[in-house]
């Protein structure tokens, strides 16, 4: 019994000691844990700070060559752009220069062509570049017939070819029927009609002596038509003769003659040829003109 009591007392003592030591052990364990956590946090912070510093350094190291590369690329880009702009500018200047040269060449060609045309016109139509000159040329031929009693039809025909537009006269004399005629027949009629005009002049002026002409003035009817007023003078007697001219092939040609300012040659011939025109007997008209042309002056 006593032994048992002693044992229980001993156990109580151990229990009391265990309870007393337990808070101390807990405190020790807690402090150790806190120290471990603190050390871990410090290590993490150090590690993290070191890592961030390394990362920043790495970024700086990477950023510097990138920026340098960008600047280098920009420099090369600007150089390329300058070269490209220079090439474009050179090409534009070259094209402008070529265009200016081409324009000058075209201008020279135009001036040369214009000069050649004017020279050719003066050479070809020297006597007929003015309506008054055409009339003067006709009068000169008529005076030769009178002064020399010249009945050479060929010489007079040359004058008529240079001063008259026989085709226009025939168109006005025959009228609408002219366009329905065969081209070969038209050509034949023009030839015999010119000879007919020449023959009439020979017949008239070969009988007259001391013929002279005076041109009074020229009147512009339109851009292509002129009226030249003149006088035929025979022994101091004046007969008014007016000429109607139009521009054909860059020269002035007579297509009608007005005697005393009123009697039209076109109207006179229209009356003379009326039978052939009315009955459309152009072949018979050609035969009649040829017969007249073959007659000797009376």
C-alpha positions in Angstrom: 0.0 0.0 0.0 2.7 2.4 0.9 4.5 1.3 -2.2 1.6 2.1 -4.4 1.1 5.5 -2.9 4.7 6.4 -3.4 4.5 5.4 -7.0 1.4 7.6 -7.5 3.2 10.5 -5.9 6.1 10.1 -8.1 3.9 10.1 -11.2 2.2 13.3 -10.1 5.5 15.0 -9.7 6.5 13.9 -13.2 3.2 15.2 -14.6 3.6 18.5 -12.9 7.2 18.9 -14.2 6.0 17.9 -17.7 3.3 20.5 -17.6 5.7 23.1 -16.4 8.3 22.3 -19.2 5.7 22.1 -22.0 5.3 25.9 -22.3 9.0 26.4 -22.4 9.4 23.8 -25.1 6.6 25.4 -27.1 8.2 28.8 -26.8 11.6 27.4 -27.9 10.0 25.7 -30.9 8.1 28.8 -31.9 11.2 31.0 -31.7 13.1 28.5 -33.8 10.4 28.5 -36.4 10.2 32.3 -36.5 14.0 32.5 -37.0 13.8 30.0 -39.8 11.0 31.9 -41.5 12.9 35.2 -41.1 16.1 33.7 -42.5 14.1 32.2 -45.4 12.5 35.5 -46.1 15.9 37.3 -46.0 17.4 34.7 -48.2 14.4 35.1 -50.6 14.7 38.8 -50.6 18.4 38.7 -51.2 17.9 36.1 -53.9 15.0 38.1 -55.4 17.0 41.4 -55.3 20.0 39.7 -56.9 17.8 38.1 -59.5 16.0 41.5 -60.3 19.4 43.2 -60.5 20.7 40.6 -62.8 17.5 40.8 -64.9 17.8 44.6 -65.0 21.4 44.3 -66.1 20.5 41.8 -68.7 17.7 44.1 -70.0 20.1 47.0 -70.1 22.7 45.0 -71.9 20.0 43.8 -74.4 18.4 47.3 -74.7 21.7 49.0 -75.6 22.5 46.9 -78.7 18.8 47.1 -79.8 18.8 50.8 -79.6 22.1 51.0 -81.3 20.8 48.7 -84.0 17.8 50.9 -84.4 19.9 54.0 -84.8 22.2 52.1 -87.2 19.2 50.9 -89.2 17.8 54.4 -89.2 21.1 55.8 -90.5 21.3 53.2 -93.3 17.6 53.8 -94.0 18.2 57.5 -94.4 21.2 56.9 -96.6 19.1 54.5 -98.8 16.4 57.1 -98.9 18.9 59.8 -99.9 20.3 57.6 -102.6 16.8 56.7 -103.8 15.8 60.4 -103.8 19.0 61.3 -105.6 18.3 58.6 -108.3 14.7 59.8 -108.7 15.9 63.4 -108.9 18.5 62.6 -111.5 16.0 60.6 -113.5 13.5 63.5 -113.4 16.1 66.0 -114.4 17.3 63.8 -117.2 13.7 63.3 -118.4 13.0 67.0 -118.2 16.2 67.8 -120.1 15.3 65.2 -122.8 11.8 66.6 -123.0 13.1 70.2 -123.4 15.5 69.0 -126.1 12.7 67.2 -127.9 10.5 70.3 -127.7 13.3 72.4 -129.2 13.8 69.9 -132.0 10.1 69.9 -132.7 10.0 73.7 -132.7 13.0 73.8 -135.1 11.3 71.2 -137.4 8.1 73.3 -137.4 9.9 76.5 -138.2 11.9 74.7 -140.9 8.8 73.2 -142.4 7.0 76.5 -142.3 9.9 78.2 -143.9 10.0 75.6 -146.6 6.3 75.8 -147.2 6.4 79.6 -147.5 9.4 79.4 -149.8 7.7 76.8 -151.9 4.5 78.8 -152.0 6.4 81.9 -153.1 8.3 80.0 -155.8 5.2 78.1 -157.1 2.7 81.0 -156.9 4.9 84.0 -157.2 2.6 85.6 -159.7 -0.7 84.6 -158.1 -0.2 85.1 -154.3 -2.4 88.2 -154.5 -5.7 88.5 -156.4 -4.5 91.7 -158.1 -1.4 89.8 -159.4 -3.6 87.2 -161.0 -5.6 89.9 -162.9 -2.4 91.6 -163.9 -1.0 88.4 -165.3 -4.2 87.9 -167.4 -4.0 91.5 -168.6 -0.4 91.1 -169.6 -1.3 88.1 -171.8 -4.2 90.0 -173.4 -2.0 93.0 -174.3 0.5 90.7 -176.0 -2.3 89.4 -178.2 -3.3 92.9 -179.1 0.2 94.4 -179.6 1.7 91.5 -181.6 -1.5 90.4 -183.3 -0.6 87.1 -181.6 -2.9 84.2 -182.5 -0.8 81.5 -180.8 -3.4 79.6 -178.9 -0.9 77.6 -176.9 0.6 80.8 -175.3 -2.8 82.2 -174.4 -3.8 78.8 -173.0 -0.9 78.9 -170.6 -2.1 82.2 -169.3 -5.7 80.9 -168.9 -4.4 77.8 -167.0 -2.6 80.0 -164.5 -5.4 82.6 -164.0 -8.8 80.8 -164.5 -10.6 78.1 -162.5 -12.4 76.5 -165.5 -13.8 73.6 -163.4 -15.6 76.0 -161.0 -17.0 77.9 -163.9 -18.4 74.7 -165.5 -20.0 73.6 -162.2 -21.8 76.9 -162.0 -22.8 76.9 -165.7 -24.0 73.2 -165.9 -25.4 73.2 -162.3 -26.7 70.1 -160.6 -26.1 67.9 -163.7 -22.3 68.4 -163.2 -21.9 66.0 -160.3 -23.7 63.2 -162.3 -21.1 63.3 -165.1 -18.4 60.7 -165.5 -15.0 61.8 -164.2 -13.3 61.3 -167.6 -16.0 63.3 -169.3 -15.6 66.1 -166.8 -11.8 66.2 -167.5 -12.4 66.3 -171.2 -14.9 69.1 -170.9 -12.6 71.2 -168.7 -9.8 70.9 -171.3 -12.0 72.0 -174.2 -13.6 74.7 -172.1 -10.2 76.3 -171.3 -9.4 76.2 -175.0 -12.8 77.8 -175.6 -11.9 80.7 -173.3 -8.5 81.2 -174.8 -10.0 81.1 -178.4 -12.5 83.8 -177.4 -9.7 86.1 -176.1 -7.7 85.6 -179.2 -10.6 86.4 -181.5 -11.4 89.6 -179.6 -8.1 91.1 -178.8 -6.3 90.3 -182.0 -8.6 92.9 -183.6 -7.9 95.6 -181.1 -4.8 97.9 -181.1 -3.3 99.9 -178.3 -5.1 98.1 -175.5 -4.3 99.0 -171.9 -5.8 98.2 -168.4 -6.1 100.0 -165.2 -6.8 98.2 -161.9 -8.9 100.4 -159.6 -9.1 98.4 -156.4 -9.7 95.0 -154.9 -12.6 94.3 -152.5 -12.6 91.4 -150.0 -15.9 89.6 -150.2 -15.0 86.9 -147.7 -11.8 85.0 -146.5 -11.8 83.0 -149.8 -13.3 85.5 -152.3 -12.2 88.8 -153.8 -13.6 91.2 -156.4 -11.0 93.1 -158.5 -12.3 96.1 -160.2 -10.5 97.2 -163.4 -10.9 99.1 -166.7 -10.2 98.1 -170.3 -9.0 101.2 -172.1 -9.3 101.4 -175.9 -8.4 104.7 -177.4 -9.1 106.6 -174.2 -12.5 104.8 -173.9 -13.0 103.0 -170.6 -14.9 99.7 -170.3 -15.5 98.4 -166.8 -14.4 94.8 -166.3 -14.6 93.2 -162.8 -13.2 89.9 -161.9 -14.5 87.5 -159.2 -11.7 85.3 -157.7 -11.5 82.6 -155.1 -8.6 80.8 -153.4 -7.7 77.4 -154.9 -4.6 75.5 -154.1 -3.1 78.5 -152.3 -3.5 80.8 -155.3 -6.2 83.1 -156.6 -8.2 82.0 -159.7 -10.8 83.8 -161.8 -14.2 82.1 -162.0 -16.4 84.9 -163.3 -16.0 88.2 -165.3 -18.5 91.0 -165.1 -18.7 93.4 -168.1 -19.8 96.9 -167.2 -20.2 95.6 -163.7 -23.4 93.7 -164.5 -23.1 91.2 -167.5 -21.8 88.0 -166.0 -19.7 85.6 -168.1 -21.2 82.6 -166.2 -24.7 83.8 -167.0 -23.8 84.4 -170.6 -22.4 80.9 -171.1 -25.3 79.4 -169.2 -27.6 80.9 -171.8 -25.4 79.8 -174.7 -25.2 76.2 -173.5 -28.8 76.0 -172.3 -29.9 73.5 -175.0 -27.1 71.0 -174.1 -27.6 71.5 -170.4 -31.4 71.1 -170.4 -31.3 68.0 -172.5 -28.2 66.7 -170.7 -26.3 66.4 -174.0 -22.8 66.9 -172.5 -21.2 64.9 -175.3 -22.8 67.2 -177.9 -21.5 70.2 -175.9 -18.0 68.8 -176.0 -18.3 68.3 -179.8 -19.6 71.9 -180.3 -16.7 73.4 -178.2 -14.1 71.4 -180.1 -15.6 72.6 -183.4 -15.4 76.2 -182.2 -11.8 75.8 -181.0 -10.8 74.5 -184.4 -11.9 77.5 -186.2 -9.4 80.1 -187.4 -10.0 83.7 -186.2 -12.2 85.6 -188.6 
